[in-house]
């Protein structure tokens, strides 16, 4: 059993703290947001993530998971200190390290006697571990080591990814810290998946490289989808054809309206910025960002073309606001870009999402929110699908047909087949596949 402090109770921090408690460790999570801490103490999970609530309630009840706003108290009780703090992108794309280095400066005053391992869990640029070490060393009187331990959590599968990781990456040059980290993670890799030890800089770059490669894969497939439409090919067939190649694999080959969320956009920008600082022109990632920016609103020209360029007075239903299913995260969500474009063109919008509506309401957009996916369809001219929630995959098409005035669907996630929509009599536009056009309304 390890005594652990997790600084930051956002997405990464809360999942990390809860999952570490699940394997018998004593975990105390710290945040400056007193309101959030009070909610957590009362058993209210402050983010949506499948399975998290079950583990959270169990470990809170059994006394392994604690919450406080007192950083000094948490540090005094812990031997391992995880930094799970935000690293938002600056205007130039660089990662803002002010939260991490600010906390590191505070921690330095608190490391007095017992040995501590300070662990960077946040996604950070190469060289951050050295900066954290310097900030700590300025005031620390006791011994400590700084470790880079990047997270590889998929939103919607974060608990599964943490509890059964395909690999654990740990960057440290300290044999003492290495032993402690290995003991901590052994319960999570009992099936034989590797704990990979490396230097701190390599661990930091591994995280950015992984996310940037996946973003590249998505953007490449979106480019192929756009080309399929021009050449009369079917992207579903192309996807299956190349996905069966073991060197490529099936995952991240589904075309759509671009990637979003907190990781890919931020991490690609940060890696390009880091490359620029050493005068390297990362041309592939420049193109990835450009493709993704265009892809977010790729449906808008199709919508305008269907209505011969005039969207004034048209009313659209939108299914899905989160950037992906099984999360309430709307950061860089393509749906937001589409909504803005529709409203600017004179249209109105009613939206439904199983989890993300409250977050969109906070943005103050001129959108009506429905209580169900079918309520959103009332009196609409067309449906636009922006997120591939499971509940949208097998809907009642009769209800849809009666709600959508012109039986027109713009599917940004290719949830249905072209043949299926043709038989049902819908006008149907998707990504990288033949469109079914009907008379305009």
N, C-alpha and C positions, 0 to 999 in steps of 0.2 A: 504494500500500500504506500503510495506516494502522497505527499502533501503538496497540493498544486494551487496556484493562483492564476486566474485567467483575467487579464485586463482588457475590458471591452466586452459588451454583451450584445453585439450585433449578430449578424448571420453566422460568421465564422466562430466568434467567441462563444455564443450560446450552444452551438452544436458541439464544439470542442469540449467545453466544460461538462456538458451533459454526458457525452459519450465516454469521457475519461472517468467520470463518476460511476458509470455503468460497470466498469471493470474493477470496482472496489476501491478506487482512490478517493481521497477526501479533497473536494474541490471547492474553492471560494472564488466567485466571480465578482469582478469590480467594475463599476461604471459611475461616471459623474452625474448621470441622469437619475436623480432621486425618485422621480415619478416611475421610471421604468423599473428601478430596483424594488420599489414597493410592490409593484404588480407581480414581479417575479417571486418575491417572498410569499405572496398570497397564492401562488400556484398558477398564475396567468402567463402563458407562453406569449411572448411579444412578437414573434414572427410565425409565418405559416411554413411548415415543413413537414411532410408526411412522416409519421412514426415518432417525431420528436416529442410530442405531448406525452406519450406513454412512458418513455424513458425519463422525461423531466419529472413527471408526477411521482414515479417510483423512487427516484433518487432523492427528491426533495423530502418525501415521506420517510425514507429510511435514513435521513440525516447525513448523506454523503455530498449533497449539493447545497451550497450556501451563497448568499448574495450580500454585498455591502457597497457603500460608497467610500469606505475608508481604505485607501490604498495601503497605508502604513500597517494597518491591522492585518490585511491580507498577506503582505510581504513577510511580516514577522512570523506568521503561521505556516509559511510555505517554503519548500526547497526548490521547487520549479516554478518559474513565472513566465507564463505565455503572454506575449503581446499580440492581441487580436484587434488591432486598431485600424481605423480607416486610412487609406492612402489615396485620396481622391485625385483625379488628374488636374493639373494646372492648365492654364490657357495654352501653354506650349506643348502639352501632352505629357510633361514630366510628372512623376508621382510625388505628391505632397507628403513629405516625411515629418511634418511639424508635430503631428499627434504622437508618433512613435518616439521621436527624439525628445519631445517635451516630457513624456512619461519616463523615458530613460534617465533624463536629468533628475527627476524626482526620486527615482529608484536608487540612484547613486547615494543619496543621503540616508537611505534605509538599509543598505547592505553594510552591516557593521561587524558581525561576528561569524555566524554560520555561513557556510558555502552555499551559493545560489547559482542555479542555471537559468539564465534569461533566454527565452526562446522566441525568435521572430516567427510568428505564425502568419502574419499578414503578408500579402504579396508586395515585395519590395525590390527596388533596383539593385543591381550588382554593386557591392561595396557598402550596403546598409549595415551589415553585421559589424563592420569596422567602425562605422559612425556611432552605432549604439554602444559598442565597447568603449569608445572614447568618451561618450557622454556619461557613462557609468563610472569610468575610471577617474573622472574629474573630482568625484566626491566620495567614492566608495572606500571604506576602510577594511572591509572583509574581502574574502576571495570570491571570485565569480567567473563564469564562462558565458559566452554568448553563442547561441546555436541558431542556425537557420533551418527551419522545419516547415517548408511551404505546404499549404493545403491543396488538395486536389478533389474538391467537393463539387459535385454537380447539384445545382439547385433542383429540388424535387427528389433527389436520391442521396442527399447529404449524409443522413444517418447510416444508410447502407454503405456508402463509400467510406465513412470513417470507421465503422465497425468491422468491415471486411475490405480493406484497401487492396488494390492490385499491387501497390508498392508504397513504401514509406521512404521518403527522401530526407536525410539528415545531414546537414553540413556542419562539421566541427573539426577542429584541429586538436581538441583536447581528449585524451584517452579517458579522463575522469568523467567528462560530460558524455562521451560516447557510451560508456557502460551504463550510466543512469538512463539515457534515452533508449537504449536497447531493452533494458528491463521494463521500461514504461510501455513500449510498443509490442513486446512479445505476445501478449494475450490477443492482439489484433491480427496476428499473422500465423496462427496455428496451422493453417492449411498449407503453409509453405511459401506464401508470397514474400518477396524479399524486403528486407530493410537495407536500403542502399546508403552507405556512408560515403561522403565526399567532402571536399573543402567547402567553406561557406559561400564563396563566390559562385562556384559551380551549382550549388543548390539553389541559389537565388536565380540564376539564369535558367535553370531547368524549368521552373514554374512559368516564366515568361515564354520560353521556347515551346512548351507544351501547348499553352493557350493560343499562341500565335500560329502554331501549325494547324490546330483545329479550326481556327478562324479562317486560315488559308484554304483548308479543305472545304469548308462551307461556301466560301466565296467562289472557289473554283467550280463547285457544283452548280451554284446559281448562274455563273457565266455559261456553263454547258446547257442549263435549262433555257436560258434566253436564246442561245443558238439553236436549240431544238425547235423552238417556235418558228424561227426564221427558215429552217431547213425542212420542216415538216416531220421531224423525228419525235419520238415519245421519250421524255426524260425518265419515266419509270423503267422502261426497258434498258436504257443506257445505264441507269443507276444499278440495276440488277447485274448487268453485264460486267461492269467494272468492279462492283462491290464483291463479286465472287473471286476476284483476284486477291489471294492472301496477302500480297504485298500492299494492297490498298485497304481492304476490309470494308464492311458494310456500314459502320457507324459514321455519322456526320456527312452522309452523302444525300440526305433528303433536301431537295431544293425548297425555297420558300422566300419570304420577304425579308431576309437578312437576319444576322445575329444581333443580340442585344444583351441586356443584363449588366451586372457589375464587373464582370471579369474580362471577357474578350475585348470589348471596346477599349477599356482602360489599359489592359495589359499590352495590347498591340501598340497603342500610342506610346506607352512608356518604353517599350523595347526599341521603337523607332527613335525616340528621344535619346535613349542611352547610346544607340549606334551613332547618332549625330554628334554626340559629345566626344566620340573618338574618331570623328570625321569619316564615318562609314555610311554610305548611302544605301539604305535597306530598301531597294527598289520593289521587291516582291511585296513587302508589307505595306508600302505606300499604295500599291495597286489594290491590295486587299481592302484597305480602308476606303478607297475610292469606290470600289465595286459595292461594298456593303452600304455605303451612304446612298448610292443610287438604288440599290435593291430594296431599301426600306419603303420607298414610295413607288415601286415598280407597278403596283396595281392601279395607281392613280391615272396614268395615261389610258389604261384599258377601260377604266370606268368612264372617263371623259369621252373616249371614242365611242363607247356604247351609246352614250346620250348625245352624240354629235357635238361634243364640246360644251354643252350647256347643262350645268348642274344646279342652277338657281331653282329653288323651290323643291328640289328632290330631297327625299328623306331616306336615310340609310340606317340599317341595323348593323351593329358590329358585334360579332361573337369573339370574345377574347381580348384582354387588355394587357395581361402580363407578357413579358418577353418570351416566355415558354410556359408549358403546363406545369402544374404541381408547385407553383410558387406564387407569391403576391408581389414579386419584384417587377417594377415597371421601368427601371432604369434603361434608357436607350431602347425602349420597346417600340417596334415598328408601328404598332397600332396608333401610338400618339402622333407619329408623323402623318399617317393617313388621315386621322381626325382633323389635324390642323389644315391639311390640304383641302379637305372636303368643305370645312367651314369657310375657308378663304374663298372657295369657289361659289359660295352662296347656298350650300346644302345644310341640312340639319342631321343630327346623329342621335340615335338611342343605342346604348351599349350594355352588354352583359358580360360579366366574368365571374366565375365561382369564388374567386378570392381577392382580386386586385382592385375592385371598384372603389373601396375606401381610399386607397392610395391615389387614385386618379381624381377623386373628388377634391382632395387637398390641393390639387394643381389649379383648381378654379376654371377648368375648361367648360365651354358652353355645350355640355353634353347632358342628355337625359339618361338616367340609369334605370334599368329594368330589374324586376325581382326574379325573372326567370328568362331562359333563352328564348322561349316562345313569346313571352310578353314583349320582348324587344322587337319582334317582327311585326307587331300591330301597325298597320297603315304605312309600312315601309315600301319603298320602290325596289330596293334590292338589299341582299345580305352580303356583308363582307366578313370573311373569316380570317382572323389575325393570329389566333393561338390554337394549337392543336390539343385542347383539353379532351380527355376521353369521352366526356359526356356529349361532345359535339360529333363524335365519329359515327354513331348509329342513331340518328334522330328520327322523329316521326315526320316523314316527308309529306304526308298529307296535311299535317298542321302547318308545316313550312309553306306548302303551296297555297294554303288558304290565307296565310298571313302576308306573304310577299306578293305585292300587287302585280308585278310583272313576271313572277317566277324566275328571278335573275339572281345568280349567286356568283360572287367574286371570291374564289377560294385561294387564299394566300398560303395555305399549308397542304394543298392537295389531299384533302381528307376523303374525297369521293372519287370514283372512277368516271371517266368521260362517258363510257357506255351506260353506266348506271344513270347518270344525269340526263342523257339523251332519251332513254326509255321513259323517264319520269316527266319529260317535257320541260325541263329547265333550260334557260339560257345559262351557260356555265363557262366561266373563265378561271383558269388555274395557272400554275407556273410550269412552263416547259412542255405543255401538252396542247393538243388541238382544242380550239375554242368552239363552243356550241353557241352560235348566234341566232337570235330571234328578232322579231320586229321590235323596234324601240317603243318605249312608253313614256 
